[in-house]
Amino acid sequence: MTALTALLTLLAAACGGDDDGEAGASAAASTTTEAPAAKAGTSAPAGSVAGDGVDRSGWPDSIVMGAVPSEESSALQESYAKLLQVIEEDLDIEVEFFQATDYAGIIEAQVAGRVDLAQYGPFSYVIAKNAGADIVPIGAIVEDPEEKPGYQSYGIARADNASVSTLADFAGKTVCFVDPGSTSGYLYPSAGLLAEGIDPATGVKPVFAGGHDASVLAVNNGDCEVGFAFDDMVDNALIEAGDIKAGDIKTVWKSEVIAGSPIAVSNELPSTLVDELTRVILEEANQERLLERGICTDVASCGLTDENAWGWVPVDDAFYDGVRKVCEQTKSAKCEN
């Protein structure tokens, strides 16, 4: 068994261990798309230069964009439609969409060369790099172009649960994590628990909910006593959706600020295509430009991805060294090469 196979087997086993209750239902309901087959052939002949001066030599007929939903979603592709439209219009190249049900699916597909462009969480990006994916981050997703890309993991409980007031109180309880490859739903929570002397595998009863929304809802419904999810899901998204009421959930722990989620491109693509994808994503795939181009009509309809974000700001690989440090602290097997 190769290191990559072992890693993906571990991820899949952990994801598949939750079959009951609200958390399991959310994971099972996620829309699935069969992993794309490896692509063959290119469309542009050697020396092909377009009217814009871009050398398209060796460019493929199409590329594949992959993503994992941050919550239960049957319309993930729709939330990426504006990004795909901009890429297709500006680069005259077809973009196919691949929706994975978990982080392991995206990692495996990009390592195998079946996905060219992928939206990751910070931890799953580090795992993919360690597993051999020849990828580079283009940018990190933000809600505002002036903010530094980042967010926090929350440790949560029902507001009326008097037995929980700190992270130390998670010991021995049924804990909803999100996914073994989730940064704010597993890696940083594991580091937080270890700092309290609690083993995240044996010191609690772990449940993998499959989505940040599912983790919060499982806590609210009583299927899990406590859990973890990223900040906006707790503070805003589920409240605005009417799934929970303000005050239903209390936050008893917050992680340090985590580097924002990257979109990463394969270096196996021609370098000129990598450069053009980088330019389009950072300069054209944002709310201001989408409005100017008439792709959407108002800010409310201009959000990108299932996070309804502004767009992406530039980052490099070193931006995720903080995640690698937490990998070292937790001694997570999923961080290893």
N, C-alpha and C positions, 0 to 999 in steps of 0.2 A: 504494500500500500504506500503510495507516495505521500509526501507531506501535505500536498494540496488536497488529495483525496481524504486523508485523515481529518484535515481541517473542516472540509465541507461536510463530512459525515458527522462530525461533532456538532456543527451548526444545525444540520438537518434534524438530528436526533433531539436536540434541545428544543427546536421549534415544534417538533411533532409530538412532544410529550404532553401537550395540553389539549384535551379533547372535550372537556366538559365546561358548561357554564357560559357566561357572557364572553369571557376572553377567548375561549376556543371558537365560539360562533363567529366572532369578528374575523379571526384569521382565516377560517374556512370560507367565509363569504367573499374574500378578496378576489377581484377579477384576475384571471390567469391568462397568460399568453405563452404558447409553446416557444421555447428558446429558439432563436433564429439559427438556421444552419450557417456554417462558415461560407463566406462569400468568395466567389471566384470571378476573375476577369475585371478589366477596367475599361472605361469608355474613351478616355482622351488619349490620343496617340502621343508618342514622344515628341516633344517640342511644341505641344499645343499651347498657344497663348491667346487668351480671350481679349476682347476689345478693351477691357479694363486694365490690361497689362499684367494680369495674374497668370502665371504659368500653371496650367492645369494638367501637365504631363502626369500620367499614371493615376489620375483621379478615378475612383470607382463610379459606377452608375448610381449607386445609392450607399447610404450609411445607415447604421442602426443606433438609435438613441434608447437607452434603458433607464428605468427608475423603479423605486419601491415606494408605495404609498405610505405616508406618515400616519394615516388613519384608514379605516375601512373605506374603500373607494371602488366604485364600479365605473368611474368616469375619469380615471387618472390621465388617460391619453388626451381627453378634452382639456384638462388643465395645462397640458404641455403644448396644445395646438398652436398657440401664438408663437412660441419659440420655434417649433418645427416650420411654421409658415415663413418666418423671417429667414431661417437658414435656406429653405428651398428657393425663396424669391431672390435672395442676394447671391447665392452660390450656384443656382441652377442645378441642384442635385437633390434627388429624392431622399427623404428621411423616413425610414420605417421606425415604428415604436414598439418596444418590448417592455411589458409590465411584468415584473417579477413579484412573487408573493412574499419573498423574504430577501434579506441581504445576501445570503449565500447564493441565490440564483443570479444576482447581478455580478457578484464576484467571479463565480464560475464562468459566466458568459463572457466577461471581459478578459479574463485570463486565457480563455480558449480562442479569443479573437472573433467572437460572434457579436460582440457589442463594441461600437467604436467610440461612443460618447455616453457617459452615464452620470446621473445625479446620485451622489453618495451622501451618507452621513460621514462625519470625520473618522470614526472608528472603522467603518466598513471600507473607507478609502485606504486607511493604513493597512488593514488586513489584505486588501487586494494587492497593494504594492508588495507586501511581504510574501504573498502567494505567487508572485512572479508577473503580475500585470505590468506591462510597459506603458504606463500612463503618466500624465502630467496634469495637475490641477490648472484649470483656466481661471476660475473665479469662485467666490463663495457667495451664497445667496443672502440677500439683505432685504429688510423692509423699507429702509431709507438709505439713499446713496451716501449720506454723510456719516452713517454709523459704522463702527468697526464690526465686521461680521462675527457674531457670537450669540450664545444663548446659555441657559442653565438647565440642569437636571433638578427636578423637585422630588423630594420624598414626601408622600402624602398619606392622609388617613381621612376617614369620615370626620366631620367636625364634631360629631357627638360621641366619638370614641375617646373616652377619658383615659384609657389605658395607654395611649400613645401621645407623647409630647415632644420626644426627641428621637433621633435616629437610633439611639441605643435601645429604644423600646421595640424595635423591629425584631429583636432576637426571639427565635422560636415561632414567629408568626408566619402566616401564609402571605407571601410577598409576590405581588404582580410585577415582573419585569416585562420589557417589551419584546426583545429579540436578542439572541446571543451576540449579534453583530451591531447592536444599537449603542451609540455613544452615550446618550443621556438616559437611555432605558436599560442599560446593563453595565457598561464599562465604568463610568463615573460612579454610579450607585455601588458597584462592587468595591471601588476604592474607598468610598465613604463608609461602607459597612466594615471593611477590614480595619479602618482607622478606629472603629469602635470595638475591635476585637471579635467581630462577627464574621464567620466564614459564609460567603454568599451562596455556597453550594450545600453546606451541611448545618449552618447555624440558623437557617431559616427554611421554610417550606416554599421553594421557588416555583412560580408558575410563569410561563411565557405567554403573554396575552396576544402577541402578534401585531399590535398597533398601540400607539400612544393613547388614542381615544379609548380603546378596549381596556387598557390598564386602568385609566381613571374611572371608567364606567363600572368595571369589576369591583373596584374599591367602594364606589358609591352604592352599588347593589348588594355589597356584603359578600361577594364571591371571594374576594381577597381582603384580608384585614388591613393591609397597607400596600403601597406600591410606589412606582416611579414613572415619571413622564416628563417631557420637556415643558418649559415654563409656559409658553403661549397656549398649549393645549389645556392647561389647568386654569390659567388666568383669564383666557378670552374665548378660545374657539368653541369649546363645548357649552359655555354659558350663552354665547351669541347664537349657537345652533338650537338652544332650548333643551339640550340633553341633560344638563344639570343646572341647578340654581346657584346664584352667588351665595356663598356661605355654606354650601353643602360639604365642600372639601376644605381641609386645612393643610397648609404646607408646614412641615416640621423640620425640613432640611433643604438647603440649597447648595448645589455644587459651586465650585469656582466657575468663572466664565469659560465656556468651551469654544474652541475655534469653530467658525461657521461652516456649514455643510458645503462641500465643493462639488462642482461639475468638472469631470475629468475626461480627457481625450486620449485616445490611443496613439502612441508614437509610431505605431505600425502604419498609420496613414501617411501619405506623402507630406513632407514638411510644409509645402505651400498650402495644403488643405488644413493642416493643423493651425497654421498662422491665420488663415482666413476664418476658420471657426472661432478662434480666439477673438479676432476683431469683431465679428458679427455678434457674438454673445456679449462681449463687454461694451460695445458701442451701440448696438441696435436693439438688443433684447432687453429693453427696460421700459417702464411705464411712459416716460416722456416721449421716447421715440415711437412707441406703438401708437400713442395718441396722434403725434405729428404725421405718421404714415397712414392714419385712418384705419388701422387694424382693429382698434377698439374706439368707442365713442366717449367714454368717461373713465375716471380713475377706478370707479367701482368695478368696471368690467375689464380692467387692464391688468389685474393681478396675474402673476406668473407662477406656475406649478400649483400643486395642491396646498402650498403654504400661502398662496395669494400674495406673493412677494413683489417688491419693486423690480428686482433684477439681480445681477451679479456684479461684484467688485473684484479687482485683481488680487490674487493670492499666489504664493508659491509653496513648494513642498515643505519648506522649513516652518511654515505657519502651523503645521500639524505636529511639530516636535513636542508640544505639550501633551497631545494625545499619546504619543510614544512614551513619554515619561510616566503617564498613568498606567500604560501597559506594563512598564517595568515594575511599578509599585504593586500592581495586582498580580504580577507573574502569570498573566492570562496565557493559556496555551494558544489561544487564537491570535496572539500578537507575534508568535514565533514564525520564522521563515520556514 
